[in-house]
Amino acid sequence: MAATKQDKARFDTRLPLEQKQFFERAALYGGYRNLTDFVIATVQNKAKEIIEEREKILVSQRDKEVFFDYLLNPPEPNDELLSAKDEFNKLISE
């Protein structure tokens, strides 16, 4: 069975020659094969950092909402909790 071809997309940009040369120098100093590898690796790392930070904030906000909702609107105790309370009260009253 032949391997499936991975979908590819193209990303083109225009930038001043000085900026391109600056990026190429950074790629060379960083040990990258070429400017494309440097740009992809750098943008990939930055994108991951941004997404992880944003998702932490969203999770944190959601956790806070759930926590305070339970504090302000606690659910009714179930039978097991009521039974445990009764057992505890018996133990401490003896």
N, C-alpha and C positions, 0 to 999 in steps of 0.2 A: 504494500500500500504506500502510495507516495505521500510525503510530508505535505501538510497544508501550508499554503502561503500566508504569512502573517500580514494583516492589514497594515498599510503604511500610510502616513500623511506627510505632507511637505510643509515646512515652516520657512518662509523667506522673510528677510528684513533688510532694510536699507539703513546704513549708518555712515557717519563721516569716516573718511579714511583713517584719520588719527585714532579714532575710537577702535576701529577694526584692528589696527596695528597694536594698540594697547592690549586688546583682548588676546591677540595672537601671542604677544610676549608673555602674558600671564599663563596662557596655555602651555607654552614652551617651558617656562619656569616650573609649572606644576606637573610636568612630565606627561602631559596629554599628547596623544598622537597627532591631533589637529584641533583646529578651532571648533569644529562641530562637536567632537567628543567633550571638549571643555565646556561648551555652552550647554549641552545636554546634561552633563553631570552636575554642573553648577545649578542650573534651573531645576533639575530633579530634586536636589537636596533642599533648595529653598522652598519649593512647592510642598515637599513633605513636611518641612518645619512649620510652614504657615497652616497647612491643613490640620496637623496634629494639635497645634496651639488652639485653633478655632474649635476643634471638636472637644478639646478639654473644657473650654469655656462653656460650650453648649451642654455637655454632660454635667458640669458643675452647676449650671443654672437649673437644669432639670432636676438634679438631686436636691437642690435647695428647695425648689417648689414642692417636691414630693414630701420632704422632711417637714416643712412648715405646714403643709396641708394636713399631715397626720397629727402634728402637735395641736393645730387649731380645730381639727375635726376628727378626733380619734374614733376608730371603729368600736362597736360594742364588743365586750369580751365574749369569747366563745365558751362552750361548755368545759373544755379542758382547762382554760385559764381560771374559770370560776371554781372548778374542782380543786385546782392547785392552791387557790387562795383559801378555800375552806380547810384544806389539809395544813397549810401554813398557820392559819389562825388556831387550829387545834394544837399544833406543836408548841406555839408560843404561849398558849393559855395554860398548859399543863405545869 
